[in-house]
Amino acid sequence: MKHLILLLSLLPCSAFAVTETLQTLAPKAGQNEFKGGIAYSHVSAEADLGGSATSNQFVVPVSYFYGITTHHAVGVETYYLKNDSNFSKAGLSGSGETQDFGNIDITYKGNLDTESGTVYLEAGVSFPSEKYEFNSNDAQFSASTGQTTVTLAAGYVQKLVDFTLGGIAAYDIAMEGDADIDVGVFSDSGKVKGGSQVRFSFFGEVEGENHPNFSLTYARTYSRSFSSDTVSGTIDEDLEMFYANFSARMPVAERLEFIPTAGLATVMNQSDRNLEKYNMFTAAAQLRYLF
């Protein structure tokens, strides 16, 4: 940590003000930032050849970041997930439930001054809290991916009078991990591979007390596969998603903000995944406290 602080202190300083939005916020030097809340999502999907599925998912995310210099911070994040799903096909129906902790992320965030705008940088490592588990018979899965993932992201934020626009490109590089798989009458332990993701986000925020904010995100998650000494196969095919989110950052008290979010999402490559329809609605509420 001391070496990181020393290197950051050698970066060129300037008098230009850093421009931030909800997507690029980081605590200042010596500040502690705690965020906690709850998120809900509802998914409704139908397959081309019949069959449908719905799921209701609750996520409780928590994070802590510390400002190590004026524009650079490090922190840790994790979440607890509860998912209830129901599915039917060819007259048969079933349900599944997942309750688990997700990966633990250690992340660096930085905002670099420039004469015209602000460059945003992010790098992190996500560690699995346990091995990945998947059971197709009752639609159960673990919240943890079972894989260590390295995240690299870069973006740019530009203020235009009373409005701020920005964009971020990110790449999650997923390493090989451990997995337990149950499919039909087959069960085995082995390795899970793949699942890396690339994301492109475009966002804007209005200057004002409540900071109205919108974001549009395209995310492509590459297929994951399972292999053991006896068998190998695909867990999940390539997935392309599009998200639209709307949020605000409302002051509640000194150093305390309330952040509500609502959004819609859909699968873009529905035909590749034999889907006739896929819709997802999300709503979330968080508190951000600086101390």
LINVENKA-V885728 format. One record per residue. N is the residue number from 1. RES is the residue in three letters. PHI is phi in radians with two decimals (none if undefined). NEAR is the number of other ideal C-beta (glycine too) atoms within 12 Angstrom. Layout:
BEGIN
n=N res=RES phi=PHI near=NEAR
n=N res=RES phi=PHI near=NEAR
END
This chain:
BEGIN
n=1 res=MET phi=none near=14
n=2 res=LYS phi=-1.06 near=9
n=3 res=HIS phi=-1.17 near=10
n=4 res=LEU phi=-1.13 near=19
n=5 res=ILE phi=-1.08 near=21
n=6 res=LEU phi=-1.10 near=13
n=7 res=LEU phi=-1.13 near=15
n=8 res=LEU phi=-1.17 near=27
n=9 res=SER phi=-1.20 near=17
n=10 res=LEU phi=-1.52 near=12
n=11 res=LEU phi=-1.15 near=20
n=12 res=PRO phi=-1.08 near=13
n=13 res=CYS phi=-1.74 near=14
n=14 res=SER phi=-2.60 near=16
n=15 res=ALA phi=-1.61 near=9
n=16 res=PHE phi=-1.27 near=18
n=17 res=ALA phi=-1.42 near=17
n=18 res=VAL phi=-1.25 near=29
n=19 res=THR phi=-1.77 near=31
n=20 res=GLU phi=-2.21 near=34
n=21 res=THR phi=-2.19 near=38
n=22 res=LEU phi=-0.96 near=36
n=23 res=GLN phi=-1.28 near=39
n=24 res=THR phi=-2.15 near=36
n=25 res=LEU phi=-1.10 near=36
n=26 res=ALA phi=-2.61 near=38
n=27 res=PRO phi=-1.16 near=32
n=28 res=LYS phi=-1.41 near=23
n=29 res=ALA phi=-0.98 near=17
n=30 res=GLY phi=1.40 near=16
n=31 res=GLN phi=-1.50 near=25
n=32 res=ASN phi=-1.87 near=23
n=33 res=GLU phi=-2.13 near=32
n=34 res=PHE phi=-2.09 near=25
n=35 res=LYS phi=-2.25 near=34
n=36 res=GLY phi=-2.67 near=25
n=37 res=GLY phi=3.14 near=27
n=38 res=ILE phi=-2.57 near=25
n=39 res=ALA phi=-2.27 near=33
n=40 res=TYR phi=-2.21 near=26
n=41 res=SER phi=-2.41 near=30
n=42 res=HIS phi=-2.16 near=26
n=43 res=VAL phi=-2.06 near=30
n=44 res=SER phi=-2.24 near=24
n=45 res=ALA phi=-2.43 near=28
n=46 res=GLU phi=-2.32 near=23
n=47 res=ALA phi=-1.61 near=21
n=48 res=ASP phi=-1.05 near=17
n=49 res=LEU phi=-1.70 near=11
n=50 res=GLY phi=1.67 near=16
n=51 res=GLY phi=1.79 near=22
n=52 res=SER phi=-2.59 near=26
n=53 res=ALA phi=-2.64 near=30
n=54 res=THR phi=-2.35 near=28
n=55 res=SER phi=-2.56 near=30
n=56 res=ASN phi=-2.19 near=26
n=57 res=GLN phi=-2.24 near=32
n=58 res=PHE phi=-2.03 near=27
n=59 res=VAL phi=-2.22 near=31
n=60 res=VAL phi=-1.97 near=26
n=61 res=PRO phi=-1.60 near=31
n=62 res=VAL phi=-2.39 near=27
n=63 res=SER phi=-2.62 near=32
n=64 res=TYR phi=-2.39 near=27
n=65 res=PHE phi=-2.24 near=33
n=66 res=TYR phi=-2.24 near=29
n=67 res=GLY phi=-1.40 near=28
n=68 res=ILE phi=-1.51 near=29
n=69 res=THR phi=-2.47 near=30
n=70 res=THR phi=-1.01 near=24
n=71 res=HIS phi=-2.17 near=35
n=72 res=HIS phi=-2.35 near=37
n=73 res=ALA phi=-2.51 near=39
n=74 res=VAL phi=-2.28 near=30
n=75 res=GLY phi=-2.90 near=29
n=76 res=VAL phi=-2.30 near=25
n=77 res=GLU phi=-2.40 near=31
n=78 res=THR phi=-2.76 near=28
n=79 res=TYR phi=-2.77 near=30
n=80 res=TYR phi=-2.00 near=25
n=81 res=LEU phi=-2.16 near=30
n=82 res=LYS phi=-2.31 near=24
n=83 res=ASN phi=-2.24 near=30
n=84 res=ASP phi=-2.05 near=24
n=85 res=SER phi=-2.27 near=29
n=86 res=ASN phi=-2.34 near=24
n=87 res=PHE phi=-2.53 near=27
n=88 res=SER phi=-2.52 near=19
n=89 res=LYS phi=-2.83 near=20
n=90 res=ALA phi=0.90 near=12
n=91 res=GLY phi=1.41 near=8
n=92 res=LEU phi=-1.80 near=13
n=93 res=SER phi=-2.37 near=17
n=94 res=GLY phi=-2.84 near=22
n=95 res=SER phi=-2.61 near=20
n=96 res=GLY phi=-2.60 near=27
n=97 res=GLU phi=-2.46 near=22
n=98 res=THR phi=-2.23 near=29
n=99 res=GLN phi=-2.40 near=19
n=100 res=ASP phi=-2.91 near=29
n=101 res=PHE phi=-1.58 near=24
n=102 res=GLY phi=-1.56 near=33
n=103 res=ASN phi=-1.16 near=37
n=104 res=ILE phi=-1.90 near=28
n=105 res=ASP phi=-1.86 near=33
n=106 res=ILE phi=-1.97 near=27
n=107 res=THR phi=-2.32 near=34
n=108 res=TYR phi=-1.89 near=34
n=109 res=LYS phi=-2.22 near=40
n=110 res=GLY phi=-2.51 near=34
n=111 res=ASN phi=-2.11 near=39
n=112 res=LEU phi=-1.85 near=31
n=113 res=ASP phi=-1.20 near=24
n=114 res=THR phi=-2.38 near=21
n=115 res=GLU phi=-1.18 near=13
n=116 res=SER phi=-1.87 near=14
n=117 res=GLY phi=-2.90 near=26
n=118 res=THR phi=-2.15 near=34
n=119 res=VAL phi=-1.61 near=29
n=120 res=TYR phi=-1.84 near=39
n=121 res=LEU phi=-2.21 near=29
n=122 res=GLU phi=-2.56 near=37
n=123 res=ALA phi=-2.58 near=26
n=124 res=GLY phi=-2.88 near=31
n=125 res=VAL phi=-2.25 near=25
n=126 res=SER phi=-1.92 near=32
n=127 res=PHE phi=-1.84 near=26
n=128 res=PRO phi=-1.23 near=31
n=129 res=SER phi=-1.39 near=25
n=130 res=GLU phi=-2.87 near=22
n=131 res=LYS phi=-1.24 near=27
n=132 res=TYR phi=-1.39 near=40
n=133 res=GLU phi=-2.21 near=32
n=134 res=PHE phi=-2.44 near=35
n=135 res=ASN phi=-2.28 near=24
n=136 res=SER phi=-1.27 near=24
n=137 res=ASN phi=-1.19 near=19
n=138 res=ASP phi=-2.15 near=21
n=139 res=ALA phi=0.98 near=26
n=140 res=GLN phi=-1.77 near=27
n=141 res=PHE phi=-2.65 near=35
n=142 res=SER phi=-1.57 near=30
n=143 res=ALA phi=-1.19 near=32
n=144 res=SER phi=-1.35 near=33
n=145 res=THR phi=-1.34 near=41
n=146 res=GLY phi=1.33 near=38
n=147 res=GLN phi=-2.15 near=36
n=148 res=THR phi=-1.38 near=29
n=149 res=THR phi=-2.23 near=36
n=150 res=VAL phi=-1.81 near=24
n=151 res=THR phi=-1.97 near=32
n=152 res=LEU phi=-2.23 near=23
n=153 res=ALA phi=-2.53 near=30
n=154 res=ALA phi=-2.55 near=26
n=155 res=GLY phi=-2.66 near=33
n=156 res=TYR phi=-2.50 near=28
n=157 res=VAL phi=-2.18 near=37
n=158 res=GLN phi=-2.27 near=26
n=159 res=LYS phi=-1.55 near=24
n=160 res=LEU phi=-2.18 near=16
n=161 res=VAL phi=0.99 near=9
n=162 res=ASP phi=-1.77 near=13
n=163 res=PHE phi=-2.39 near=21
n=164 res=THR phi=-2.15 near=32
n=165 res=LEU phi=-2.03 near=30
n=166 res=GLY phi=-2.85 near=35
n=167 res=GLY phi=-2.65 near=29
n=168 res=ILE phi=-2.39 near=35
n=169 res=ALA phi=-1.96 near=25
n=170 res=ALA phi=-2.39 near=30
n=171 res=TYR phi=-2.38 near=24
n=172 res=ASP phi=-1.77 near=32
n=173 res=ILE phi=-1.77 near=23
n=174 res=ALA phi=-1.58 near=32
n=175 res=MET phi=-1.57 near=24
n=176 res=GLU phi=-1.17 near=25
n=177 res=GLY phi=-2.39 near=34
n=178 res=ASP phi=-1.67 near=26
n=179 res=ALA phi=-2.64 near=38
n=180 res=ASP phi=-2.04 near=27
n=181 res=ILE phi=-2.14 near=36
n=182 res=ASP phi=-2.21 near=23
n=183 res=VAL phi=-2.31 near=22
n=184 res=GLY phi=1.12 near=13
n=185 res=VAL phi=-1.69 near=8
n=186 res=PHE phi=-1.78 near=20
n=187 res=SER phi=-2.49 near=20
n=188 res=ASP phi=-2.85 near=24
n=189 res=SER phi=-1.97 near=23
n=190 res=GLY phi=-2.93 near=28
n=191 res=LYS phi=-2.09 near=28
n=192 res=VAL phi=-1.92 near=39
n=193 res=LYS phi=-2.27 near=28
n=194 res=GLY phi=1.46 near=33
n=195 res=GLY phi=1.55 near=36
n=196 res=SER phi=-1.12 near=29
n=197 res=GLN phi=-2.42 near=33
n=198 res=VAL phi=-2.07 near=26
n=199 res=ARG phi=-2.33 near=30
n=200 res=PHE phi=-2.26 near=25
n=201 res=SER phi=-2.11 near=35
n=202 res=PHE phi=-2.12 near=27
n=203 res=PHE phi=-2.53 near=34
n=204 res=GLY phi=-2.57 near=29
n=205 res=GLU phi=-2.46 near=32
n=206 res=VAL phi=-1.58 near=24
n=207 res=GLU phi=-1.15 near=20
n=208 res=GLY phi=2.78 near=15
n=209 res=GLU phi=-1.10 near=12
n=210 res=ASN phi=-1.78 near=20
n=211 res=HIS phi=0.84 near=30
n=212 res=PRO phi=-0.99 near=27
n=213 res=ASN phi=-2.48 near=37
n=214 res=PHE phi=-2.27 near=29
n=215 res=SER phi=-2.56 near=34
n=216 res=LEU phi=-2.13 near=26
n=217 res=THR phi=-2.32 near=30
n=218 res=TYR phi=-1.89 near=27
n=219 res=ALA phi=-2.33 near=29
n=220 res=ARG phi=-2.05 near=26
n=221 res=THR phi=-1.84 near=28
n=222 res=TYR phi=-1.39 near=24
n=223 res=SER phi=-1.03 near=24
n=224 res=ARG phi=-1.99 near=33
n=225 res=SER phi=-2.31 near=28
n=226 res=PHE phi=-2.10 near=38
n=227 res=SER phi=-2.52 near=23
n=228 res=SER phi=-2.47 near=21
n=229 res=ASP phi=-1.19 near=10
n=230 res=THR phi=-2.01 near=13
n=231 res=VAL phi=-2.68 near=18
n=232 res=SER phi=-2.56 near=20
n=233 res=GLY phi=-3.11 near=25
n=234 res=THR phi=-1.57 near=22
n=235 res=ILE phi=-1.48 near=35
n=236 res=ASP phi=-2.63 near=27
n=237 res=GLU phi=-1.39 near=23
n=238 res=ASP phi=-0.94 near=24
n=239 res=LEU phi=-2.29 near=30
n=240 res=GLU phi=-2.00 near=28
n=241 res=MET phi=-2.10 near=31
n=242 res=PHE phi=-2.21 near=27
n=243 res=TYR phi=-2.09 near=29
n=244 res=ALA phi=-2.24 near=24
n=245 res=ASN phi=-2.23 near=32
n=246 res=PHE phi=-2.24 near=26
n=247 res=SER phi=-2.61 near=35
n=248 res=ALA phi=-2.63 near=28
n=249 res=ARG phi=-2.30 near=29
n=250 res=MET phi=-1.83 near=23
n=251 res=PRO phi=-1.20 near=19
n=252 res=VAL phi=-1.87 near=20
n=253 res=ALA phi=-2.71 near=13
n=254 res=GLU phi=-1.03 near=9
n=255 res=ARG phi=1.19 near=17
n=256 res=LEU phi=-2.21 near=20
n=257 res=GLU phi=-2.23 near=28
n=258 res=PHE phi=-1.86 near=23
n=259 res=ILE phi=-2.14 near=34
n=260 res=PRO phi=-1.55 near=29
n=261 res=THR phi=-2.48 near=33
n=262 res=ALA phi=-2.38 near=26
n=263 res=GLY phi=-2.78 near=28
n=264 res=LEU phi=-2.24 near=25
n=265 res=ALA phi=-2.60 near=28
n=266 res=THR phi=-2.60 near=27
n=267 res=VAL phi=-1.51 near=31
n=268 res=MET phi=-1.46 near=21
n=269 res=ASN phi=-1.75 near=22
n=270 res=GLN phi=-1.08 near=22
n=271 res=SER phi=-1.14 near=15
n=272 res=ASP phi=-1.15 near=17
n=273 res=ARG phi=-1.87 near=25
n=274 res=ASN phi=1.00 near=19
n=275 res=LEU phi=-1.87 near=27
n=276 res=GLU phi=-1.65 near=19
n=277 res=LYS phi=-2.69 near=21
n=278 res=TYR phi=-2.65 near=32
n=279 res=ASN phi=-2.35 near=25
n=280 res=MET phi=-2.33 near=29
n=281 res=PHE phi=-2.01 near=25
n=282 res=THR phi=-2.27 near=30
n=283 res=ALA phi=-2.55 near=25
n=284 res=ALA phi=-2.58 near=30
n=285 res=ALA phi=-2.51 near=26
n=286 res=GLN phi=-2.36 near=32
n=287 res=LEU phi=-1.99 near=26
n=288 res=ARG phi=-2.05 near=36
n=289 res=TYR phi=-2.15 near=26
n=290 res=LEU phi=-1.88 near=26
n=291 res=PHE phi=-2.60 near=17
END
